[in-house]
Protein backbone atom coordinates (compact mmCIF):
# COMPACT_ATOMS: atom_id res chain seq x y z
CA UNK A 1 0.00 0.00 0.00
CA UNK A 2 1.40 3.42 -0.96
CA UNK A 3 1.93 6.12 1.63
CA UNK A 4 -0.60 8.38 -0.12
CA UNK A 5 -3.24 5.68 0.06
CA UNK A 6 -2.58 5.03 3.74
CA UNK A 7 -2.76 8.73 4.56
CA UNK A 8 -6.05 9.13 2.74
CA UNK A 9 -7.49 6.16 4.62
CA UNK A 10 -6.36 7.67 7.92
CA UNK A 11 -7.88 10.99 6.91
CA UNK A 12 -11.19 9.32 6.10
CA UNK A 13 -11.07 7.26 9.29
CA UNK A 14 -10.59 10.36 11.45
CA UNK A 15 -13.54 12.18 9.88
CA UNK A 16 -15.76 9.09 10.21
CA UNK A 17 -14.79 8.69 13.88
CA UNK A 18 -15.57 12.34 14.58
CA UNK A 19 -18.92 12.08 12.81
CA UNK A 20 -19.77 8.93 14.76
CA UNK A 21 -18.78 10.60 18.05
CA UNK A 22 -20.96 13.61 17.26
CA UNK A 23 -24.04 11.60 16.27
CA UNK A 24 -23.70 8.99 19.01
CA UNK A 25 -23.19 11.59 21.73
CA UNK A 26 -26.14 13.66 20.48
CA UNK A 27 -28.38 10.57 20.57
CA UNK A 28 -27.09 9.42 23.95
CA UNK A 29 -27.28 12.81 25.65
CA UNK A 30 -30.80 13.48 24.39
CA UNK A 31 -32.13 10.30 26.01
CA UNK A 32 -33.78 10.50 29.46
CA UNK A 33 -31.15 9.26 31.89
CA UNK A 34 -33.30 9.82 34.96
CA UNK A 35 -37.08 9.50 35.32
CA UNK A 36 -38.52 10.55 38.67
CA UNK A 37 -42.06 10.29 40.01
CA UNK A 38 -42.45 13.15 42.47
CA UNK A 39 -45.12 13.48 45.11
CA UNK A 40 -46.89 16.85 45.08
CA UNK A 41 -48.37 16.37 48.58
CA UNK A 42 -45.22 15.33 50.36
CA UNK A 43 -45.17 12.17 52.43
CA UNK A 44 -48.45 10.30 52.80
CA UNK A 45 -50.17 6.95 52.68
CA UNK A 46 -49.86 4.97 49.49
CA UNK A 47 -53.47 3.80 49.85
CA UNK A 48 -54.84 7.36 49.87
CA UNK A 49 -56.32 8.04 46.38
CA UNK A 50 -55.68 11.75 46.61
CA UNK A 51 -52.08 11.18 47.58
CA UNK A 52 -51.57 8.65 44.79
CA UNK A 53 -53.05 11.00 42.16
CA UNK A 54 -51.02 14.01 43.23
CA UNK A 55 -47.76 13.07 41.56
CA UNK A 56 -45.61 14.34 38.75
CA UNK A 57 -43.33 12.39 36.41
CA UNK A 58 -40.18 14.25 35.37
CA UNK A 59 -37.62 12.95 32.87
CA UNK A 60 -34.13 14.45 32.73
CA UNK A 61 -31.87 14.01 29.72
CA UNK A 62 -28.17 13.37 29.96
CA UNK A 63 -27.24 16.86 28.73
CA UNK A 64 -29.46 18.40 31.44
CA UNK A 65 -28.18 16.05 34.11
CA UNK A 66 -24.52 16.73 33.27
CA UNK A 67 -24.59 20.12 31.49
CA UNK A 68 -20.90 20.08 30.60
CA UNK A 69 -21.53 17.18 28.21
CA UNK A 70 -23.96 19.19 26.07
CA UNK A 71 -21.05 20.67 24.10
CA UNK A 72 -19.65 17.30 23.01
CA UNK A 73 -21.71 16.82 19.80
CA UNK A 74 -21.08 20.39 18.66
CA UNK A 75 -17.35 20.18 19.35
CA UNK A 76 -17.03 16.89 17.47
CA UNK A 77 -18.72 18.44 14.43
CA UNK A 78 -16.48 21.49 14.74
CA UNK A 79 -13.54 19.09 14.90
CA UNK A 80 -14.40 17.78 11.44
CA UNK A 81 -14.30 21.31 10.04
CA UNK A 82 -11.02 22.00 11.85
CA UNK A 83 -9.38 18.86 10.47
CA UNK A 84 -10.56 19.50 6.92
CA UNK A 85 -9.67 23.18 6.90
CA UNK A 86 -6.28 23.07 8.64
CA UNK A 87 -2.83 21.71 7.91
CA UNK A 88 0.49 21.20 9.66
CA UNK A 89 0.66 22.48 13.22
CA UNK A 90 -2.88 23.80 12.97
CA UNK A 91 -4.08 20.26 12.52
CA UNK A 92 -2.00 19.10 15.50
CA UNK A 93 -3.59 21.78 17.66
CA UNK A 94 -7.05 20.74 16.47
CA UNK A 95 -6.34 17.11 17.31
CA UNK A 96 -5.03 17.98 20.78
CA UNK A 97 -8.08 20.14 21.46
CA UNK A 98 -10.49 17.40 20.34
CA UNK A 99 -8.75 14.79 22.50
CA UNK A 100 -8.70 17.03 25.60
CA UNK A 101 -12.35 18.02 25.29
CA UNK A 102 -13.45 14.42 24.75
CA UNK A 103 -11.36 13.34 27.77
CA UNK A 104 -13.06 15.94 29.98
CA UNK A 105 -16.46 14.81 28.73
CA UNK A 106 -15.53 11.19 29.44
CA UNK A 107 -14.50 12.04 32.99
CA UNK A 108 -17.71 13.99 33.62
CA UNK A 109 -19.92 11.18 32.33
CA UNK A 110 -17.95 8.54 34.20
CA UNK A 111 -18.23 10.51 37.45
CA UNK A 112 -22.00 10.94 37.10
CA UNK A 113 -22.70 7.40 35.97
CA UNK A 114 -20.23 5.28 37.94
CA UNK A 115 -18.86 7.27 40.88
CA UNK A 116 -21.95 9.20 41.96
CA UNK A 117 -24.68 7.15 40.32
CA UNK A 118 -27.52 8.56 38.25
CA UNK A 119 -30.03 7.91 41.07
CA UNK A 120 -28.15 10.33 43.32
CA UNK A 121 -29.49 13.21 41.22
CA UNK A 122 -33.10 12.40 42.16
CA UNK A 123 -34.87 14.89 44.46
CA UNK A 124 -35.64 14.05 48.07
CA UNK A 125 -39.41 13.83 47.50
CA UNK A 126 -39.06 11.21 44.75
CA UNK A 127 -41.45 8.30 45.15
CA UNK A 128 -40.05 6.28 42.25
CA UNK A 129 -36.73 6.59 40.44
CA UNK A 130 -35.88 4.98 37.11
CA UNK A 131 -32.42 5.29 35.56
CA UNK A 132 -31.28 4.63 32.02
CA UNK A 133 -28.14 2.59 31.38
CA UNK A 134 -27.95 2.70 27.59
CA UNK A 135 -27.63 6.48 27.35
CA UNK A 136 -24.63 6.88 29.68
CA UNK A 137 -22.83 3.89 28.14
CA UNK A 138 -23.35 5.23 24.63
CA UNK A 139 -22.09 8.65 25.77
CA UNK A 140 -18.98 7.04 27.27
CA UNK A 141 -18.32 5.19 24.00
CA UNK A 142 -18.80 8.39 21.99
CA UNK A 143 -16.36 10.28 24.21
CA UNK A 144 -13.84 7.45 23.90
CA UNK A 145 -14.14 7.51 20.12
CA UNK A 146 -13.63 11.26 20.21
CA UNK A 147 -10.41 10.79 22.20
CA UNK A 148 -9.14 8.22 19.68
CA UNK A 149 -9.98 10.51 16.76
CA UNK A 150 -8.23 13.45 18.40
CA UNK A 151 -5.08 11.43 19.05
CA UNK A 152 -5.11 10.19 15.46
CA UNK A 153 -5.36 13.75 14.16
CA UNK A 154 -2.64 14.91 16.56
CA UNK A 155 -0.15 12.22 15.56
CA UNK A 156 -0.89 11.65 11.88
CA UNK A 157 -2.83 14.74 10.83
CA UNK A 158 0.03 16.83 9.42
CA UNK A 159 0.78 14.09 6.88
CA UNK A 160 -2.72 14.17 5.40
CA UNK A 161 -3.67 16.23 2.35
CA UNK A 162 -5.00 19.72 3.00
CA UNK A 163 -8.17 21.13 1.53
CA UNK A 164 -6.45 24.02 -0.18
CA UNK A 165 -3.94 21.81 -1.95
CA UNK A 166 -6.67 19.48 -3.16
CA UNK A 167 -8.24 22.32 -5.10
CA UNK A 168 -5.11 23.96 -6.44
CA UNK A 169 -5.12 24.26 -10.22
CA UNK A 170 -2.51 22.26 -12.04
CA UNK A 171 -2.18 24.81 -14.85
CA UNK A 172 -1.28 28.47 -14.90
CA UNK A 173 -3.59 29.25 -17.82
CA UNK A 174 -6.53 31.56 -16.95
CA UNK A 175 -9.93 29.91 -16.72
CA UNK A 176 -11.87 32.66 -18.51
CA UNK A 177 -11.54 36.07 -20.16
CA UNK A 178 -12.07 37.96 -16.90
CA UNK A 179 -9.22 36.14 -15.16
CA UNK A 180 -6.99 36.70 -18.20
CA UNK A 181 -7.68 40.44 -18.02
CA UNK A 182 -6.91 40.43 -14.30
CA UNK A 183 -3.54 38.85 -15.08
CA UNK A 184 -2.81 41.42 -17.81
CA UNK A 185 -3.24 38.98 -20.70
CA UNK A 186 -5.11 39.44 -23.92
CA UNK A 187 -7.96 36.87 -23.95
CA UNK A 188 -8.19 37.07 -27.75
CA UNK A 189 -4.65 35.78 -28.23
CA UNK A 190 -3.90 32.08 -28.20
CA UNK A 191 -1.72 30.80 -25.31
CA UNK A 192 1.26 30.13 -27.63
CA UNK A 193 1.05 33.64 -29.04
CA UNK A 194 0.65 35.32 -25.63
CA UNK A 195 3.67 33.50 -24.25
CA UNK A 196 5.89 35.57 -26.51
CA UNK A 197 7.52 32.61 -28.26
CA UNK A 198 8.05 33.17 -31.94
CA UNK A 199 7.61 30.51 -34.57
CA UNK A 200 9.75 30.19 -37.69
CA UNK A 201 8.50 32.56 -40.37
CA UNK A 202 6.96 35.03 -37.90
CA UNK A 203 7.82 38.70 -38.32
CA UNK A 204 10.09 40.28 -40.88
CA UNK A 205 13.14 38.35 -41.91
CA UNK A 206 16.55 39.94 -42.10
CA UNK A 207 18.17 39.78 -45.52
DOKOL-915916 format. One line per 2 residues: number of its first residue (from 1); for each residue y, z, x of C-alpha. Coordinates in nm, 4 decimals, padded with zeros to 6 digits. Layout:
% DOKOL-915916
NUM = Y/Z/X ~ ...
***
This chain:
% DOKOL-915916
1 = 00.0000/00.0000/00.0000 ~ 00.3421/-00.0963/00.1400
3 = 00.6124/00.1633/00.1929 ~ 00.8376/-00.0117/-00.0599
5 = 00.5675/00.0055/-00.3245 ~ 00.5032/00.3739/-00.2582
7 = 00.8734/00.4562/-00.2756 ~ 00.9128/00.2739/-00.6049
9 = 00.6165/00.4624/-00.7492 ~ 00.7667/00.7923/-00.6363
11 = 01.0989/00.6910/-00.7878 ~ 00.9324/00.6097/-01.1193
13 = 00.7256/00.9292/-01.1074 ~ 01.0361/01.1452/-01.0592
15 = 01.2176/00.9885/-01.3539 ~ 00.9093/01.0206/-01.5760
17 = 00.8690/01.3882/-01.4793 ~ 01.2336/01.4585/-01.5566
19 = 01.2084/01.2806/-01.8916 ~ 00.8933/01.4764/-01.9766
21 = 01.0601/01.8048/-01.8780 ~ 01.3610/01.7259/-02.0960
23 = 01.1602/01.6265/-02.4037 ~ 00.8993/01.9014/-02.3696
25 = 01.1587/02.1733/-02.3190 ~ 01.3655/02.0480/-02.6136
27 = 01.0573/02.0566/-02.8378 ~ 00.9417/02.3951/-02.7091
29 = 01.2809/02.5649/-02.7282 ~ 01.3479/02.4393/-03.0803
31 = 01.0301/02.6006/-03.2131 ~ 01.0503/02.9461/-03.3776
33 = 00.9259/03.1886/-03.1148 ~ 00.9822/03.4961/-03.3301
35 = 00.9503/03.5321/-03.7077 ~ 01.0548/03.8669/-03.8523
37 = 01.0292/04.0008/-04.2061 ~ 01.3150/04.2466/-04.2451
39 = 01.3482/04.5112/-04.5124 ~ 01.6850/04.5083/-04.6892
41 = 01.6368/04.8580/-04.8370 ~ 01.5334/05.0355/-04.5218
43 = 01.2172/05.2434/-04.5166 ~ 01.0302/05.2799/-04.8453
45 = 00.6955/05.2683/-05.0166 ~ 00.4969/04.9490/-04.9858
47 = 00.3803/04.9851/-05.3467 ~ 00.7360/04.9866/-05.4836
49 = 00.8035/04.6376/-05.6325 ~ 01.1754/04.6607/-05.5682
51 = 01.1176/04.7579/-05.2078 ~ 00.8651/04.4789/-05.1571
53 = 01.0996/04.2164/-05.3052 ~ 01.4013/04.3229/-05.1020
55 = 01.3066/04.1556/-04.7756 ~ 01.4338/03.8750/-04.5613
57 = 01.2385/03.6411/-04.3331 ~ 01.4248/03.5374/-04.0177
59 = 01.2947/03.2870/-03.7619 ~ 01.4455/03.2729/-03.4133
61 = 01.4006/02.9718/-03.1870 ~ 01.3373/02.9962/-02.8167
63 = 01.6859/02.8734/-02.7243 ~ 01.8397/03.1436/-02.9464
65 = 01.6048/03.4105/-02.8183 ~ 01.6733/03.3274/-02.4520
67 = 02.0122/03.1490/-02.4590 ~ 02.0077/03.0598/-02.0900
69 = 01.7181/02.8210/-02.1533 ~ 01.9195/02.6074/-02.3960
71 = 02.0674/02.4103/-02.1054 ~ 01.7299/02.3015/-01.9651
73 = 01.6824/01.9800/-02.1713 ~ 02.0390/01.8658/-02.1076
75 = 02.0181/01.9348/-01.7346 ~ 01.6893/01.7473/-01.7032
77 = 01.8441/01.4433/-01.8717 ~ 02.1488/01.4740/-01.6482
79 = 01.9088/01.4904/-01.3540 ~ 01.7781/01.1444/-01.4402
81 = 02.1308/01.0036/-01.4299 ~ 02.1998/01.1847/-01.1025
83 = 01.8858/01.0469/-00.9384 ~ 01.9496/00.6921/-01.0559
85 = 02.3179/00.6901/-00.9665 ~ 02.3068/00.8645/-00.6281
87 = 02.1710/00.7911/-00.2829 ~ 02.1202/00.9661/00.0487
89 = 02.2482/01.3224/00.0659 ~ 02.3796/01.2966/-00.2879
91 = 02.0262/01.2523/-00.4085 ~ 01.9097/01.5497/-00.2005
93 = 02.1784/01.7664/-00.3585 ~ 02.0744/01.6468/-00.7050
95 = 01.7106/01.7313/-00.6338 ~ 01.7976/02.0781/-00.5035
97 = 02.0144/02.1457/-00.8083 ~ 01.7402/02.0344/-01.0490
99 = 01.4788/02.2500/-00.8750 ~ 01.7032/02.5595/-00.8699
101 = 01.8019/02.5286/-01.2352 ~ 01.4422/02.4750/-01.3448
103 = 01.3338/02.7768/-01.1365 ~ 01.5944/02.9978/-01.3057
105 = 01.4807/02.8734/-01.6457 ~ 01.1187/02.9439/-01.5528
107 = 01.2036/03.2986/-01.4496 ~ 01.3989/03.3622/-01.7714
109 = 01.1178/03.2325/-01.9920 ~ 00.8538/03.4204/-01.7953
111 = 01.0511/03.7449/-01.8230 ~ 01.0943/03.7097/-02.1997
113 = 00.7399/03.5970/-02.2703 ~ 00.5285/03.7942/-02.0230
115 = 00.7266/04.0877/-01.8855 ~ 00.9203/04.1961/-02.1949
117 = 00.7151/04.0320/-02.4679 ~ 00.8565/03.8248/-02.7525
119 = 00.7908/04.1067/-03.0027 ~ 01.0331/04.3323/-02.8150
121 = 01.3215/04.1216/-02.9486 ~ 01.2402/04.2155/-03.3099
123 = 01.4887/04.4458/-03.4869 ~ 01.4050/04.8066/-03.5642
125 = 01.3825/04.7503/-03.9412 ~ 01.1213/04.4754/-03.9062
127 = 00.8296/04.5149/-04.1450 ~ 00.6284/04.2252/-04.0050
129 = 00.6590/04.0438/-03.6728 ~ 00.4978/03.7107/-03.5879
131 = 00.5292/03.5563/-03.2422 ~ 00.4630/03.2019/-03.1276
133 = 00.2593/03.1377/-02.8135 ~ 00.2705/02.7589/-02.7954
135 = 00.6482/02.7354/-02.7634 ~ 00.6884/02.9679/-02.4631
137 = 00.3895/02.8143/-02.2826 ~ 00.5234/02.4629/-02.3352
139 = 00.8650/02.5765/-02.2093 ~ 00.7041/02.7267/-01.8985
141 = 00.5194/02.4003/-01.8324 ~ 00.8393/02.1987/-01.8805
143 = 01.0284/02.4207/-01.6365 ~ 00.7445/02.3904/-01.3844
145 = 00.7507/02.0117/-01.4140 ~ 01.1260/02.0209/-01.3631
147 = 01.0788/02.2198/-01.0408 ~ 00.8221/01.9679/-00.9145
149 = 01.0514/01.6756/-00.9983 ~ 01.3449/01.8405/-00.8234
151 = 01.1428/01.9050/-00.5084 ~ 01.0187/01.5457/-00.5112
153 = 01.3755/01.4162/-00.5360 ~ 01.4915/01.6563/-00.2639
155 = 01.2222/01.5555/-00.0146 ~ 01.1647/01.1885/-00.0892
157 = 01.4736/01.0833/-00.2832 ~ 01.6834/00.9422/00.0027
159 = 01.4091/00.6877/00.0783 ~ 01.4168/00.5404/-00.2718
161 = 01.6234/00.2349/-00.3668 ~ 01.9716/00.3000/-00.4998
163 = 02.1126/00.1525/-00.8173 ~ 02.4023/-00.0183/-00.6448
165 = 02.1806/-00.1954/-00.3941 ~ 01.9483/-00.3159/-00.6666
167 = 02.2322/-00.5099/-00.8242 ~ 02.3963/-00.6439/-00.5107
169 = 02.4258/-01.0216/-00.5122 ~ 02.2263/-01.2037/-00.2507
171 = 02.4812/-01.4848/-00.2184 ~ 02.8474/-01.4898/-00.1284
173 = 02.9249/-01.7821/-00.3587 ~ 03.1556/-01.6947/-00.6527
175 = 02.9906/-01.6723/-00.9928 ~ 03.2659/-01.8515/-01.1874
177 = 03.6071/-02.0159/-01.1535 ~ 03.7957/-01.6905/-01.2068
179 = 03.6142/-01.5163/-00.9224 ~ 03.6704/-01.8195/-00.6990
181 = 04.0443/-01.8016/-00.7683 ~ 04.0426/-01.4298/-00.6907
183 = 03.8854/-01.5082/-00.3538 ~ 04.1416/-01.7808/-00.2806
185 = 03.8980/-02.0698/-00.3241 ~ 03.9439/-02.3917/-00.5113
187 = 03.6872/-02.3945/-00.7959 ~ 03.7073/-02.7755/-00.8187
189 = 03.5779/-02.8231/-00.4649 ~ 03.2084/-02.8199/-00.3900
191 = 03.0799/-02.5312/-00.1716 ~ 03.0134/-02.7629/00.1256
193 = 03.3642/-02.9045/00.1052 ~ 03.5323/-02.5628/00.0649
195 = 03.3498/-02.4254/00.3672 ~ 03.5567/-02.6505/00.5890
197 = 03.2615/-02.8263/00.7518 ~ 03.3174/-03.1942/00.8046
199 = 03.0506/-03.4566/00.7614 ~ 03.0194/-03.7688/00.9752
201 = 03.2563/-04.0375/00.8499 ~ 03.5031/-03.7902/00.6955
203 = 03.8696/-03.8325/00.7817 ~ 04.0275/-04.0880/01.0086
205 = 03.8346/-04.1909/01.3142 ~ 03.9940/-04.2096/01.6555
207 = 03.9779/-04.5516/01.8171
***
